[in-house]
Amino acid sequence: MAESARTRDRAVRSIELKVPLLRGRGDAEDDDLGGTLVVAAAPWPGGGHVWVTSYVPPPRGERLWRLGAALLALKIC
């Protein structure tokens, strides 16, 4: 929001999360870890600012694909 106020233009930032977003829910799987938090802010025509955030989860099965790629790379070498 501070950047948007300073530049008087839209500002968008993304933050990579390395921990579970919802702790203690009991049914968290490994694929639920991490993700990206996207935050955007822009000046409002009548004064002030408007902002929005969105959580983008990591792709399902990403760790399995990484493991498969690592095993394939080891087999090729």
C-alpha distances in whole Angstrom, upper triangle without the diagonal:
4,5,5,6,9,10,10,10,9,7,9,10,13,15,18,20,23,24,25,22,25,27,31,31,34,35,32,33,33,31,28,27,24,22,18,15,13,9,8,5,8,9,12,15,16,13,10,8,9,7,10,12,15,18,20,23,25,28,31,34,32,34,37,37,36,39,41,40,41,44,45,44,46,49,49,49
4,5,5,6,9,10,11,11,9,11,12,15,16,20,22,25,26,27,25,27,29,33,34,37,37,35,36,35,33,31,29,26,24,21,18,16,12,11,9,10,11,14,17,18,15,12,10,12,11,14,15,18,21,23,26,28,31,34,37,34,36,39,39,38,41,43,41,42,46,46,45,47,50,50,50
4,5,5,6,8,8,8,6,9,10,14,16,19,21,25,26,28,26,29,31,34,35,38,38,35,36,35,33,31,29,26,24,20,17,15,12,10,9,9,10,14,17,19,16,13,11,13,12,14,15,18,21,22,26,27,30,33,36,33,35,38,37,36,39,41,40,40,44,44,43,46,48,48,48
4,5,5,5,5,6,5,9,11,15,17,21,23,26,28,29,26,29,32,35,35,38,38,36,37,36,33,31,30,27,24,21,18,15,11,9,6,6,7,10,13,15,13,10,8,10,10,13,15,18,20,22,26,28,30,33,36,34,36,39,38,37,41,42,41,42,45,46,44,47,50,49,49
4,6,5,7,9,9,13,14,18,20,24,26,29,30,31,29,31,33,37,37,41,41,38,39,38,37,34,33,29,27,24,21,18,14,12,9,8,7,10,13,14,11,9,8,11,12,15,17,20,23,25,29,31,34,37,39,37,39,42,42,41,44,46,44,45,49,49,48,51,53,53,53
4,6,8,10,10,14,15,19,21,24,26,30,31,33,30,33,35,39,39,43,43,40,41,40,38,36,34,31,29,25,22,20,16,14,12,11,10,14,15,17,14,12,12,14,15,18,20,23,25,27,30,32,35,38,41,38,40,43,42,41,44,46,44,45,49,49,48,50,53,52,52
4,5,8,9,12,14,18,21,24,27,30,32,33,31,34,36,40,40,43,43,40,41,40,38,36,34,31,28,24,22,19,16,14,11,10,10,13,14,17,14,13,12,14,15,18,20,22,25,26,30,31,34,37,40,37,39,42,41,40,43,45,43,44,48,48,46,49,52,51,51
4,7,9,13,16,19,22,26,28,31,33,34,31,34,37,40,40,43,43,41,41,40,38,36,35,32,29,25,23,19,16,13,10,8,6,10,11,13,11,10,10,12,13,16,19,22,25,27,30,32,34,38,40,38,40,43,42,41,45,46,45,46,49,49,48,51,54,53,53
4,6,10,13,17,20,23,26,29,31,32,30,32,35,39,39,42,41,38,39,38,36,34,33,29,26,23,20,17,14,11,8,6,6,10,11,14,13,12,10,11,12,15,17,19,23,24,27,29,31,35,37,35,38,41,39,38,42,43,42,43,46,46,45,48,51,50,50
4,7,10,14,17,20,23,26,28,29,26,29,32,35,35,38,38,35,35,35,32,30,29,26,23,19,17,13,11,7,6,4,7,10,12,15,14,13,10,10,9,11,13,16,19,20,24,25,28,31,34,32,34,37,36,35,39,40,38,40,43,43,42,45,48,47,47
4,7,10,13,17,19,23,25,26,24,27,29,33,33,36,35,32,33,32,29,28,26,23,20,16,14,11,8,6,5,6,9,13,15,18,16,14,11,11,9,11,12,14,17,18,21,23,25,29,31,29,31,34,33,32,36,38,36,37,41,41,40,42,45,44,45
4,7,10,14,16,20,22,23,20,24,26,30,30,33,32,29,29,28,26,24,23,19,17,13,11,7,6,4,7,9,12,15,18,21,19,17,13,12,10,10,10,11,13,14,18,19,22,25,28,25,28,31,29,29,32,34,32,34,37,37,36,39,42,41,41
4,7,10,13,16,18,20,18,21,24,27,28,30,30,26,27,25,23,21,20,16,14,10,8,6,5,6,9,12,15,18,21,24,22,19,16,14,11,11,10,11,12,13,16,17,20,23,26,23,25,28,27,26,30,31,30,31,34,35,34,36,39,39,39
4,7,10,13,15,17,15,19,21,25,25,27,26,23,23,22,19,18,16,13,10,6,6,4,6,9,12,15,19,21,25,27,25,22,19,17,13,12,9,9,10,10,13,13,16,20,22,19,21,25,24,23,26,28,27,28,31,32,31,33,36,36,36
4,6,10,12,14,12,16,18,22,23,25,24,21,21,19,18,16,14,10,9,6,5,6,8,11,14,18,21,24,27,29,27,24,21,19,15,14,11,11,10,10,12,13,16,19,21,18,20,23,23,22,24,27,26,26,30,31,30,32,35,35,35
4,7,9,12,11,15,17,20,21,23,22,18,18,16,14,13,11,7,6,5,6,9,12,15,18,22,25,27,31,33,31,28,24,22,19,17,13,12,10,10,10,10,13,16,18,15,16,20,19,18,21,23,22,23,26,27,26,28,31,32,32
4,6,8,8,12,13,17,17,19,19,15,15,14,13,11,8,5,5,6,7,10,13,17,20,23,27,29,32,34,32,29,25,23,20,17,14,12,10,10,9,10,13,15,17,15,15,19,20,18,21,23,23,23,26,28,27,29,32,33,33
4,7,9,12,12,16,17,18,18,14,14,11,11,10,7,4,7,9,11,14,17,20,23,27,30,33,36,38,36,32,29,27,23,21,17,16,13,13,11,11,14,15,16,14,14,17,18,17,18,22,21,21,24,26,26,27,30,31,31
4,6,9,9,12,13,15,15,11,12,10,11,9,6,5,8,11,12,16,18,22,25,28,32,33,37,38,36,33,30,28,24,21,18,16,13,13,12,12,15,16,17,15,15,18,20,19,20,23,24,23,26,28,28,29,32,33,33
4,6,6,9,10,11,11,8,9,9,9,6,5,6,9,11,12,16,18,22,25,29,32,33,37,38,37,33,30,27,24,21,17,15,12,12,10,11,14,14,16,15,15,18,20,19,20,23,24,24,27,29,29,30,33,34,35
4,6,10,10,12,13,10,12,12,11,8,7,7,8,10,10,14,16,19,22,26,29,30,34,35,33,30,27,24,20,18,14,12,9,11,9,11,15,15,17,17,17,20,22,22,23,26,27,27,29,31,32,33,35,37,37
4,7,6,9,10,8,11,12,13,9,9,10,12,13,13,17,18,22,24,28,31,32,36,36,35,31,28,26,22,19,16,14,12,13,12,14,17,16,19,19,19,22,24,24,25,28,29,29,31,33,34,35,37,39,40
4,6,8,10,8,11,12,14,10,10,12,14,16,16,20,21,25,27,31,34,35,39,39,38,34,31,29,25,23,19,18,15,17,15,16,19,18,20,20,20,22,25,24,25,28,30,29,31,34,34,35,37,39,40
4,5,8,8,12,14,15,12,13,15,17,20,20,23,25,28,31,34,37,38,42,42,40,37,34,32,28,26,23,21,18,20,17,19,21,20,22,22,22,24,27,26,27,30,31,31,33,35,36,37,39,41,42
4,6,7,10,13,14,11,13,15,17,19,20,23,25,28,31,34,37,37,41,41,40,37,34,31,28,25,22,20,17,19,16,18,20,18,20,21,21,23,26,26,26,29,31,31,32,35,36,37,39,41,42
4,6,9,12,14,12,13,16,18,21,22,26,28,31,34,37,40,41,44,45,44,41,38,35,32,28,25,23,20,21,18,19,20,18,19,21,20,22,25,25,25,28,30,30,31,33,35,35,37,39,40
4,6,10,11,10,12,15,17,20,21,25,27,30,33,37,40,41,44,45,44,41,38,35,31,28,25,22,19,19,16,17,18,15,16,18,18,19,22,23,23,25,27,28,28,31,33,33,35,37,38
4,7,8,6,8,11,14,17,18,22,24,28,31,34,38,39,42,43,42,39,36,33,29,26,22,20,16,16,13,13,15,13,14,15,15,16,19,20,20,22,24,25,26,28,30,30,32,34,35
4,5,5,7,11,13,17,19,22,25,29,32,35,39,40,43,45,44,41,37,34,31,27,24,21,17,16,12,12,13,10,10,12,11,13,16,16,16,19,21,21,22,25,26,27,28,31,32
4,5,6,9,12,15,18,21,25,28,31,35,38,40,43,45,44,40,37,34,31,27,24,21,17,16,12,10,11,10,9,10,8,10,13,13,13,16,18,18,19,22,23,24,26,28,29
4,5,8,9,13,16,19,22,26,29,32,36,37,41,43,41,38,35,32,28,25,21,18,14,13,9,7,8,6,6,7,7,9,11,12,13,15,17,18,19,21,22,24,25,27,28
4,7,8,11,14,17,20,23,27,30,34,35,38,40,39,36,32,29,26,22,19,16,12,11,7,7,9,8,10,10,11,13,15,15,17,19,20,21,23,25,26,27,29,31,32
4,7,10,13,16,19,23,26,30,33,35,38,40,38,35,32,29,25,22,18,16,12,11,8,8,10,10,11,11,10,14,15,15,16,19,20,20,22,24,25,26,28,30,31
4,7,9,13,16,20,23,26,30,32,35,37,35,32,29,26,22,20,16,14,10,9,7,7,10,12,13,11,12,15,16,15,17,20,20,20,23,25,25,27,29,30,31
4,7,10,13,17,20,24,27,29,32,34,33,30,26,24,20,17,13,11,7,6,4,5,9,11,13,11,13,16,16,16,18,21,20,21,24,25,26,28,30,31,31
4,6,10,13,17,20,24,26,29,31,30,27,23,20,17,14,10,8,6,5,6,7,11,14,16,14,16,19,19,18,21,23,23,24,27,28,28,30,32,33,33
4,7,10,14,17,21,22,26,28,26,23,19,17,13,11,7,6,5,6,9,11,14,17,19,18,19,23,23,22,25,27,27,27,31,32,31,34,36,36,37
4,7,10,14,17,19,23,25,23,20,17,14,11,8,6,5,6,8,11,13,16,19,22,20,22,25,24,24,27,29,28,29,33,33,33,35,38,38,39
4,7,11,14,16,19,21,20,17,13,11,7,6,4,7,9,11,14,17,20,22,25,24,26,29,28,28,31,33,32,33,36,37,36,39,41,41,42
4,7,11,13,16,18,17,14,10,8,6,5,6,9,12,14,17,20,22,25,28,26,29,32,31,30,34,35,34,36,39,39,39,41,44,43,44
4,7,9,13,15,13,10,7,6,4,7,9,12,15,17,21,23,26,29,32,30,32,35,35,34,37,39,38,39,43,43,42,45,47,47,48
4,6,9,12,11,9,6,6,6,9,12,15,19,20,24,26,29,32,35,33,35,38,37,37,41,42,41,42,45,46,45,48,50,50,50
4,6,9,7,6,4,6,9,12,15,19,22,24,28,30,32,35,39,37,39,42,41,41,44,46,44,46,49,49,49,51,54,53,54
4,6,5,5,5,6,10,13,16,19,23,25,29,32,34,37,40,38,41,44,43,43,46,48,47,48,51,52,51,54,56,56,56
4,6,8,8,10,13,16,20,23,26,28,32,35,37,40,43,41,44,47,46,46,49,51,49,51,54,54,54,57,59,58,59
4,7,9,11,15,18,21,24,28,30,34,37,39,42,45,44,46,49,48,48,52,53,52,54,57,57,57,59,62,61,62
4,7,10,13,17,20,24,27,30,33,36,38,41,44,43,45,48,47,47,51,52,51,52,56,56,55,58,60,60,61
4,7,10,14,17,21,24,27,30,33,36,38,42,40,42,45,45,44,48,49,48,50,53,53,53,55,58,58,58
4,7,10,14,17,21,23,27,29,32,35,38,36,39,42,41,41,44,46,45,46,49,50,49,52,54,54,54
4,7,11,14,18,20,24,27,29,32,35,34,36,39,38,38,42,43,42,44,47,47,47,50,52,52,53
4,7,10,14,17,20,23,25,28,31,30,32,35,35,35,38,40,39,40,43,44,44,46,48,48,49
4,7,11,13,17,20,22,25,28,27,29,32,32,32,35,36,36,37,40,41,41,43,46,46,47
4,7,10,13,16,19,21,25,23,26,29,28,28,31,33,33,34,37,38,38,40,42,43,43
4,6,10,13,15,18,21,20,23,25,25,25,28,30,30,31,34,35,35,37,39,40,41
4,6,10,12,15,18,17,19,22,22,22,25,27,27,28,31,32,32,34,36,37,38
4,7,9,12,15,14,16,19,19,19,22,24,23,25,28,28,29,31,33,34,35
4,6,8,11,11,13,16,16,17,19,21,21,23,25,26,27,29,31,32,33
4,6,9,7,10,12,12,13,16,17,17,19,21,22,23,25,27,28,29
4,6,6,9,11,10,12,14,15,16,18,20,20,21,24,25,26,28
4,6,8,9,10,12,14,14,16,18,19,20,22,24,25,26,28
4,5,5,6,9,10,11,13,14,16,17,19,20,21,23,25
4,5,5,6,9,10,11,12,14,15,17,19,20,21,23
4,5,5,6,9,10,11,12,14,15,17,18,20,21
4,5,5,6,9,10,11,12,14,15,17,18,20
4,5,5,6,9,10,10,12,14,15,16,18
4,5,5,6,9,10,10,12,14,15,17
4,5,5,6,9,10,11,12,14,16
4,5,5,6,9,10,11,12,14
4,6,5,6,9,10,11,12
4,5,5,6,9,10,11
4,5,5,6,9,10
4,5,5,6,9
4,5,5,6
4,5,5
4,6
4
